[in-house]
Amino acid sequence: MSSIAFWIIPIAGIAAVIFAIWLARDVLSRDKGPQAMQDVGGTILEGANAFIKRQYSTIGILAVVGTFVVAAIIAFVDTEEVAETPIYGVELGLLTGFAFLVGAIASMAAGIIGMSVSVRANVPTAAAARTSLVDAVQVAMRGGAVSGFLVVALSLLGVWGIFAVYETLFDDVSYAVAPFLIVGFGFGASFVALFAQLGGGIYTKAADVGADLVGKVEKGIPEDDPRNAGVVADLVGDNVGDCAGRGADLFESTAAENIGAMILGSAIFLIAQSAGWPHPEAWIFFPLVVRAFGLFATIAAFWFVRGREDEDPMNILNRGYWATTILSVVGMLIVSLVLLDTGTFQGNYDIPTWVWFFLCGVVGLVTSVAFVYITQYYTAGSWRPVKDIAEASKTGPATNIIAGTAVGFETTFVTALVIGVALITSFWLGDQAGIIAEDGRNVGGVFGTAVATMGMLMTTAYVLAMDTFGPITDNAGGIAEFSKAEGSAREITDKLDAVGNTTKALTKGFAIASASLAAFLLFQAYIDKVNVALLARDLPIMETVNLANVSVFVAAFIAAMLVFVFSALAIRAVGNAAGAIIVEVRRQFREMPGIMDYTQRPDYSRVVDITTRSALRQMIPPGVVAIVTPVAVGIILGYEAVAGLLMVGTIVGVLMATYLNNSGGAWDNAKKYIEAGNLSDDQGNVLGKGSEAHAAAVVGDTVGDPFKDTAGPSLHVLVKLLATLTLVFAPLFIR
Amino acid sequence: MSSIAFWIIPIAGIAAVIFAIWLARDVLSRDKGPQAMQDVGGTILEGANAFIKRQYSTIGILAVVGTFVVAAIIAFVDTEEVAETPIYGVELGLLTGFAFLVGAIASMAAGIIGMSVSVRANVPTAAAARTSLVDAVQVAMRGGAVSGFLVVALSLLGVWGIFAVYETLFDDVSYAVAPFLIVGFGFGASFVALFAQLGGGIYTKAADVGADLVGKVEKGIPEDDPRNAGVVADLVGDNVGDCAGRGADLFESTAAENIGAMILGSAIFLIAQSAGWPHPEAWIFFPLVVRAFGLFATIAAFWFVRGREDEDPMNILNRGYWATTILSVVGMLIVSLVLLDTGTFQGNYDIPTWVWFFLCGVVGLVTSVAFVYITQYYTAGSWRPVKDIAEASKTGPATNIIAGTAVGFETTFVTALVIGVALITSFWLGDQAGIIAEDGRNVGGVFGTAVATMGMLMTTAYVLAMDTFGPITDNAGGIAEFSKAEGSAREITDKLDAVGNTTKALTKGFAIASASLAAFLLFQAYIDKVNVALLARDLPIMETVNLANVSVFVAAFIAAMLVFVFSALAIRAVGNAAGAIIVEVRRQFREMPGIMDYTQRPDYSRVVDITTRSALRQMIPPGVVAIVTPVAVGIILGYEAVAGLLMVGTIVGVLMATYLNNSGGAWDNAKKYIEAGNLSDDQGNVLGKGSEAHAAAVVGDTVGDPFKDTAGPSLHVLVKLLATLTLVFAPLFIR
């Protein structure tokens, strides 16, 4: 039976890939509308291809270099890490390097394919919007789902595949050891995610700022005007950040969570084995099976993405989200019941073990729902925070900025509270299950937090589909505008675009919560791994990470500082990269005088390529800081200090990202709130577009752009990178 | 000999008070210039008195209530805390409450007297500025020094007095126990500091914003125009934040550092006693003697505050600062040599114990110098950061804000680095001294960090004098303007005002660094105190603060969140409080039509009083959050979690304060940089006052105001409040 469970993992992965292919074919075979639309779509596609080529060839080279560096370090520095197996030295280096490469390739593949489909789904969405809102929602959601399913499926198949290969290659002991060998996969994924998100985030905002500055300010032509050579770079940028960037981000979350949970599961495997519980190995691949059922739930939920023409499109998306969540609860119930079988009662209250862990999974799912709604409260126009910012805009840009900053700071309150409650509740539930290790420690609590993380991430594919829905509808709106589409096209795409803004924001909330839970898991895994290495060297194990230790305290200080400095570098990079696009767009206007009277076509791809290259150059400083700092701290201050760095880096990174994302989202929507005519002065006159209040809100929106689209999302990735990087290099830090 | 050392403490304190009185008499006896100046000065004085009356009567009531609450909690909750002495229960409650009250009163007294002198020193400074720059510098510096000396002297006399009383009251054992009884003093000081800084910070910016909005924007009259009823509130505000607020802040630093170091010293006292070292009790009052020599050094240094008329006034101040630092090194050498005598070599390299600790003190003094210069680099107009912000202003307010945010984030880098290096170096040096406790632990390292903190704080009185120099010269400028003073008055006060901006900024850097070092000390003291209580209850002691423990991790999360939320509340409070002053100034313009043609005098005091009351109301939410959060976490999650909260709260609070203070300072100076005509466009035309770049820079300056004058400084206080509060209530958290 447990072998059925084992094979369900690849079956789910492959089913999700097939479903994604079916969705992609469905979207691509739809009506593409009039030639004008297709022309615009073609131009965006051309730009997107230029971006993908430049971006991923660079990241690919970095990944190959990374593979060799990782393999070499592990091969030659650590020759005794895994004490109980014959795997060490060069062999371990090769295995880790291989896993790193697979992780990197899978992450890149998910990004490239997902983005390729999403930049093709925009035209069918625009075409559908001419006649039907529901059709347009479905096309955009299906286009987005390709990316969502691929991310989760490739992450699942990758971890499972490496696990299956390694487990076949080595003897029985490797059941407990194999998860440690897969950590390279998570690091590979993180490595790619860092550059995909950083480079993408810098690109998207540089293109935005650069195109606006030359077009709107200098030349006085409208936004999205086809004469602006930078406008395609801007439209491509929408896909870059939210589709490719967030995809890499959540790929990393799922991979890291899988690996962290498997490492913790392998501790329980040893307990289960010696206690003679049925199918002990199930504790190790339990997280993968949970993910598999999450995929099934999401596939089924797509049937519920339907509604009436006159409905708020957010309701249609929410219907599918709730279906995913409820089906996931059912899936979690089945998997817990079948796999987490100890044969006898272990813990308190005579309640079976699986029940406690099932409840942990439910905690995770509830957390996910909570984050989706909390983010809506803070960033959507219908509630107090955004209204406050809009009101503050009446007295100018300064008060707008101050109000947005205060709102952004405030949002950390619920974030910390929900994460704290989720961790403590799931720890308590798991603790009750009573999984007692040989040394008398109850490891159920930590595993409970792992199960909560799994529960939370079951809905990842759906959330990512909603996220990519954002850039697709955003593009569809641009295409409708560009091609002067008939009918209700622009009206419907505007509605969808507003919904897309919300879904993009809530995905960030989801990504933050998952990052903090995953990092807590990986932190526990890090301790396990360090202790394996310490035992192998006959050193006393690390029982605690003691903040009262001066080196841990200093490392924690450095971790918090790293978050601030990394954010500064990311924000600064946008301005620097924007310089390149400004020069190029100006040059085209100057040297191609036919552009202004429509007789010459601007060279859109060249702008995309130049912006991409510039963004890639600008991502070097923050990228280097993110990778070098933890390694340097580890080498200088030791393994316990790194643990402090990891935890405090996670905490501060998560809260800073919350601040940056939510203040940015709230500023954006405060501007939209004013544009929609919801703000009035004391005499009741509407202060809309063109008012001073609107100008002030535009300042806030511009400030928020690099916050919410560059620095904030890059911090999600940083948090997980810290965790996977330290996990891989743990042996380096032991002196 | 050690009794000479003991009596040197009150002698230094009293000498400093006498010197402060002499300085005050000197300043107040100087030429007050023409009647017009004295009139303006009188108006400010009247406003300041209205502020002091309202502010300190409220804080006084809070302090009395606080005394009873603290005494009651300690009396009835904890009946067995101090195991080795007969002091517990009601007696302990009374002693703690008494110490709390003395701390609160001393802090308030320092604030009230310091501010009273500084609002009287502005007129003589303006008068002196008519003829001589050096005279004006000396008057302003001496006026500021009254506050500086009183703060340090009252803190020193308070701690010493309570120690002397308690030590006389109880038997010999109390040498080791008395420091624990003084913790109430630190909490009392923190309690007052929180409200003085929060209320003052909110007041000063609300007055600034409110006065500008009605006067400049609505009525179109210039800044500092006497017809604006809010203008005096604004001038009073300068003194409130930088003199009274920062005074309370550093009073708290010195008190907390004294107590923390004495608690650590009392551990060494026990070692010294059993090892038979000479005068073991010297280890306990060593920190107080160091502070005493710091006062002597500062008094002597005032002789060096002199220079040439054509000199940069910053040089004159720096001359005194360097004199203080060098004399402090000498003082540290003498005190270490005489008091830290173990009779034999204890540690490594055959180097006497006192040498290691003397070097720790030097590390602290160097850290202090480093912070003074780092802050200048980031916030003064002559270097890259401020120039970058000014450049970014060319493309509008949004890029100005983005650049300032990036600079502010960046400044955390050196802050963390310098604090990290100082801690690790002083820990290492102290560790070499080799002070081995009964249980085999080397306690020299932690004491080394304590000595570094002492070294750093030796220059406090001088730094505070430079800080208060800021509002005095700022006021002098306003008075010169108001009274249309003849001669070079306005020119000289402008120069001094620019220097004052720098000194205000560097004091914040100094306060941050001292806050983080003091908090690290108090954290160690907290562990000591909890362990005393645990031992008394026959419970296992807390050996580590384990971040891998889920409740510690969650507490750390809450601590980081507390910093964000507290900042949000402080920032938001400014806007809310400004509402009150706006209404009142508008009312006066409306109901007193003679104001506009100078036939009626606005009721300045009423505006001050209304603003003060409003600020006091607005400080309730952040104040409550700051006090309730650590207590709630302690009661719910326990004593180890509180330790995590304390450490991570310190780290994040210090870095967030660094960001807020420095971005605010940099924005302010970017505006000044543009106003001074240093910015040009591509064609070389100067972009000065009235340009779009200047308008953008004004937005940044306005955003920075509540950052640097309300939220940032309040965070310094929060960090220390967390430390003293948890230290006092430690027994509450043990279940």
HADDOCK unambig.tbl for C-alpha pairs under 7 A between the chains (distance, minus, plus):
assign (segid A and resid 397 and name CA) (segid B and resid 699 and name CA) 6.71 0.50 0.50
assign (segid A and resid 398 and name CA) (segid B and resid 699 and name CA) 5.06 0.50 0.50
assign (segid A and resid 398 and name CA) (segid B and resid 700 and name CA) 6.97 0.50 0.50
assign (segid A and resid 398 and name CA) (segid B and resid 702 and name CA) 6.01 0.50 0.50
assign (segid A and resid 398 and name CA) (segid B and resid 703 and name CA) 5.36 0.50 0.50
assign (segid A and resid 401 and name CA) (segid B and resid 703 and name CA) 6.82 0.50 0.50
assign (segid A and resid 402 and name CA) (segid B and resid 703 and name CA) 5.92 0.50 0.50
assign (segid A and resid 406 and name CA) (segid B and resid 568 and name CA) 4.36 0.50 0.50
assign (segid A and resid 406 and name CA) (segid B and resid 571 and name CA) 6.45 0.50 0.50
assign (segid A and resid 406 and name CA) (segid B and resid 572 and name CA) 6.33 0.50 0.50
assign (segid A and resid 409 and name CA) (segid B and resid 564 and name CA) 5.04 0.50 0.50
assign (segid A and resid 409 and name CA) (segid B and resid 565 and name CA) 5.72 0.50 0.50
assign (segid A and resid 409 and name CA) (segid B and resid 568 and name CA) 5.43 0.50 0.50
assign (segid A and resid 410 and name CA) (segid B and resid 564 and name CA) 6.72 0.50 0.50
assign (segid A and resid 410 and name CA) (segid B and resid 565 and name CA) 5.07 0.50 0.50
assign (segid A and resid 410 and name CA) (segid B and resid 568 and name CA) 5.86 0.50 0.50
assign (segid A and resid 412 and name CA) (segid B and resid 561 and name CA) 5.76 0.50 0.50
assign (segid A and resid 412 and name CA) (segid B and resid 564 and name CA) 6.84 0.50 0.50
assign (segid A and resid 413 and name CA) (segid B and resid 561 and name CA) 5.93 0.50 0.50
assign (segid A and resid 413 and name CA) (segid B and resid 565 and name CA) 6.49 0.50 0.50
assign (segid A and resid 416 and name CA) (segid B and resid 557 and name CA) 6.15 0.50 0.50
assign (segid A and resid 416 and name CA) (segid B and resid 558 and name CA) 6.14 0.50 0.50
assign (segid A and resid 416 and name CA) (segid B and resid 561 and name CA) 6.33 0.50 0.50
assign (segid A and resid 420 and name CA) (segid B and resid 554 and name CA) 5.25 0.50 0.50
assign (segid A and resid 424 and name CA) (segid B and resid 550 and name CA) 6.82 0.50 0.50
assign (segid A and resid 544 and name CA) (segid B and resid 546 and name CA) 5.11 0.50 0.50
assign (segid A and resid 544 and name CA) (segid B and resid 548 and name CA) 6.49 0.50 0.50
assign (segid A and resid 545 and name CA) (segid B and resid 546 and name CA) 4.86 0.50 0.50
assign (segid A and resid 545 and name CA) (segid B and resid 547 and name CA) 5.36 0.50 0.50
assign (segid A and resid 545 and name CA) (segid B and resid 548 and name CA) 6.09 0.50 0.50
assign (segid A and resid 546 and name CA) (segid B and resid 544 and name CA) 5.09 0.50 0.50
assign (segid A and resid 546 and name CA) (segid B and resid 545 and name CA) 4.85 0.50 0.50
assign (segid A and resid 546 and name CA) (segid B and resid 546 and name CA) 4.84 0.50 0.50
assign (segid A and resid 546 and name CA) (segid B and resid 547 and name CA) 6.55 0.50 0.50
assign (segid A and resid 547 and name CA) (segid B and resid 545 and name CA) 5.34 0.50 0.50
assign (segid A and resid 547 and name CA) (segid B and resid 546 and name CA) 6.54 0.50 0.50
assign (segid A and resid 547 and name CA) (segid B and resid 547 and name CA) 6.80 0.50 0.50
assign (segid A and resid 548 and name CA) (segid B and resid 544 and name CA) 6.46 0.50 0.50
assign (segid A and resid 548 and name CA) (segid B and resid 545 and name CA) 6.08 0.50 0.50
assign (segid A and resid 550 and name CA) (segid B and resid 424 and name CA) 6.82 0.50 0.50
assign (segid A and resid 554 and name CA) (segid B and resid 420 and name CA) 5.25 0.50 0.50
assign (segid A and resid 557 and name CA) (segid B and resid 416 and name CA) 6.14 0.50 0.50
assign (segid A and resid 557 and name CA) (segid B and resid 651 and name CA) 5.68 0.50 0.50
assign (segid A and resid 558 and name CA) (segid B and resid 416 and name CA) 6.14 0.50 0.50
assign (segid A and resid 560 and name CA) (segid B and resid 652 and name CA) 6.60 0.50 0.50
assign (segid A and resid 561 and name CA) (segid B and resid 412 and name CA) 5.76 0.50 0.50
assign (segid A and resid 561 and name CA) (segid B and resid 413 and name CA) 5.94 0.50 0.50
assign (segid A and resid 561 and name CA) (segid B and resid 416 and name CA) 6.34 0.50 0.50
assign (segid A and resid 561 and name CA) (segid B and resid 655 and name CA) 6.92 0.50 0.50
assign (segid A and resid 564 and name CA) (segid B and resid 409 and name CA) 5.05 0.50 0.50
assign (segid A and resid 564 and name CA) (segid B and resid 410 and name CA) 6.72 0.50 0.50
assign (segid A and resid 564 and name CA) (segid B and resid 412 and name CA) 6.84 0.50 0.50
assign (segid A and resid 565 and name CA) (segid B and resid 409 and name CA) 5.74 0.50 0.50
assign (segid A and resid 565 and name CA) (segid B and resid 410 and name CA) 5.07 0.50 0.50
assign (segid A and resid 565 and name CA) (segid B and resid 413 and name CA) 6.49 0.50 0.50
assign (segid A and resid 568 and name CA) (segid B and resid 406 and name CA) 4.36 0.50 0.50
assign (segid A and resid 568 and name CA) (segid B and resid 409 and name CA) 5.45 0.50 0.50
assign (segid A and resid 568 and name CA) (segid B and resid 410 and name CA) 5.86 0.50 0.50
assign (segid A and resid 571 and name CA) (segid B and resid 406 and name CA) 6.47 0.50 0.50
assign (segid A and resid 572 and name CA) (segid B and resid 406 and name CA) 6.35 0.50 0.50
assign (segid A and resid 651 and name CA) (segid B and resid 557 and name CA) 5.68 0.50 0.50
assign (segid A and resid 652 and name CA) (segid B and resid 560 and name CA) 6.59 0.50 0.50
assign (segid A and resid 655 and name CA) (segid B and resid 561 and name CA) 6.91 0.50 0.50
assign (segid A and resid 699 and name CA) (segid B and resid 397 and name CA) 6.70 0.50 0.50
assign (segid A and resid 699 and name CA) (segid B and resid 398 and name CA) 5.05 0.50 0.50
assign (segid A and resid 700 and name CA) (segid B and resid 398 and name CA) 6.97 0.50 0.50
assign (segid A and resid 702 and name CA) (segid B and resid 398 and name CA) 6.00 0.50 0.50
assign (segid A and resid 703 and name CA) (segid B and resid 398 and name CA) 5.35 0.50 0.50
assign (segid A and resid 703 and name CA) (segid B and resid 401 and name CA) 6.83 0.50 0.50
assign (segid A and resid 703 and name CA) (segid B and resid 402 and name CA) 5.92 0.50 0.50
